Amino acid sequence: MENANRDSQIGMQLPNPHLANMTKDNLYHLGMSRTSHDLPALFGDVKFVCLGGSARRMENFAYFIGQELGVLSTNERPPNLASNSERFVLYKAGPVLSANVCIYEHGIGVPSMLVVLHEILKMLHYAGSSEVTFIRIGTCGGIGVPPGSVIVSNAAVNGKLEHTYETVVLGKGIQRPINVDQELASEIHSCSRTEDPFSVILGKTYCTDDFFEGQARTGGAVCDINDGDEHRFLKQLDSEGVKNIEMESAGFFALCHKAGVKCGVVCVTFIDRLSTEDVPTDTDILSEWTQRPQILVARFIKKQLTNGV
Ligand code: URA
């Protein structure tokens, strides 16, 4: 089976023929299974899945979107539905799921994100959910944009600047295309407002497997590049239209495309890499910036729900 079809009538279909026989499928990292939980009752109405880096941030997002949609009462904190697992958190506010992509607080990058993404996709498939949109809300380094800007990805490339996500299956490297839904990216981008104290920019995202040399930083524990190499490479990214650097988008876009679900990536920049490699230390500022993609995505979700999605 190739990519799954988007089908609103019969629920989310996934391109894995083995799932039909997995009547007890244990979603180990979410702490639930097809038999222990009534997945259709719990998740059948889900329309949006928002994935972010930290458990705390995603709990706050669930609370925030729950208030915005009026589906949680004032001060009502939604429970962690993955509390049987010590790995990830999962909150639900009306038709919106909010989950973190890091194992505890320490995982960063595609591998831990893909674990939870596979299990959420299966969970929603078993639940019979349909027309679900996945959005990654994150933080990133910027290229030539003021820190605190929000970047909505309209393209993404891997560490070799290719539009494919590379992984290893049965000992062999395979490539999956990174496909970005332009309409969804534009829809999210259009939710910015002139009065916002930050810019919202559509742009290409550079996805790496490393925070240090992989992102042209010389300040890791080991380093084989020099300042000149760093600067030249970042200028090359700039000239190729890259607006931000992060560590999840390639795998996220590739798996969602393969699974046949819509997805978008919205990240706030913490630094301009053309000026520095050091992330600022002011936690109040970083915390305020971290809310910016959440605000934009909450507006998008509200608009979609108002339009009857
Ligand atoms: N996240 C990244 O991957 N890189 C940065 O520079 C900042 C946040």
Boltz pocket constraint, residues with backbone or C-beta under 6 A from the ligand:
constraints:
  - pocket:
      binder: B
      contacts: [[A, 139], [A, 140], [A, 141], [A, 142], [A, 211], [A, 215], [A, 245], [A, 246], [A, 247], [A, 270], [A, 271], [A, 277], [A, 279]]
      max_distance: 6.0
